[in-house]
Amino acid sequence: MMKIAVASEGKMVTEHFGHCEGFAIFEAENNQIKGKEFTPNPGHRPGFLPVFLHDKGVNVIISGGMGSGAVDIFNEKGIEVVTGASGDAETAVNNYLQGKLKSTGSVCHEHQHADECGE
């Protein structure tokens, strides 16, 4: 069973990982979604969320953008990072499972300006 977390605002992929409403966590097996739960964001603190999601058993994180520090921690934990995603969270997960969603490497450099995330 694989766990894929999507940084989300409602049902949509959020632009900035750390400031999202929460995480839609999908369980997938044989490239099919088997279950879904929503976990509210416990708060943005440097280095905390990658460990929080690792402890929840997440294998992949999908987001619009993400700071380089978080990317580094996810990589250290063996969690695949997919940035540059947008639109419906469940659609993004299905596209990932079908090999159609690839990371753009979008990294956020200005945490105080969540709307300035770019490639």
N, C-alpha and C positions, 0 to 999 in steps of 0.2 A: 504494500500500500504506500502510495506517495502522497505527501501533503504539500499543497501549493497555496501559498498565502498571497493575497492581492491587497495592496494598500488601497483602501476604498473610501469613497464618500457616497453613502447610499449604495446603489448597485453599480456605481461607476468607478473606474480606475482613477485614483487621485494623481494630481500633478506632482506633489511632493510627499515622499514617503513618511518623513518624520512628523508631519503635521496632519496626517490623515485622521478621519473620524474613527477608523478601526480597520480590522483585517478580516476579509472574507477568506476563510481557510477551507479549501476544497480537498477532499480525499479522492484520489483517483487510483484506478487499477485497470490494467489492460487498456490504457488510453481512454478510459471512460470515467466520468465523474460519478462517484458512488455516494458522496455525502458532502454537506456544506454546513459550516457554522460561522457565526460572526463574533469576533472578539474585539471589544472596544479598545482603542489605543490607550494604554495605561499612562501615557505621558512621554513627551519628547525630552530625553536626556542623552547627551552624547554617549554612544556605545551601548545603551541599554536595550533598544529594540531588537537588534540582531541576536542578542543573547536570549531575550524573552521569546522570540520566535523559534530559535534553536531548541529551547527547552520545551516548546510545544510540539517538537518533532517535524518542523517544516523543512522540506527539501529544496524548495524553489520559492523565491520572492519575486513578484511582479509589481512594478510601479511605473509611474510616468517618469519621475526623476528621483535621484537619491544622492546624498553627499558621499564623497569619496571615502570618508572614514567608515561609514556604514558598509559600503561595498567591500572594503578591506576586511572588516570583521566577518561579514557573511562568507567571504572567500576563505578566511581562516577556519570557519566552522564547517566548510564543505557544502555550503548552501549556494545553489546557482542563483545569480542575480540577473533579472531581465528588466531593463529599463527602456523607456521610450514607448511604453504601452499607453493606450487610451481607449475610451469607450466602455462598453459593458464588461464588468469583471468576469462574469461566467463565460462570455464569448472569448475574452482574452485567454482564459484557461483552456477552453476547447481548442483555440488556435494553437496554443502552446503544445497541447497533447498531440495535435496533428502535425507538429513540426512547422507550422506556419507563422509562429511568433518568434522573432529573433530580437535580441537586445540591440539597441542602438548605441549603448554605452553612455547614455545621457546622464551626466553628473552635475549636481547642483553645487555651485560654488558660494552662493550667498544665502545662508540660512535665514536671514531676516527678511528676505524677499522671495517668498515661495513662488511668486509668479514669474521669476526670472530663470527658471530651470530651462536649460537648453542642451543642445547636443555638443 
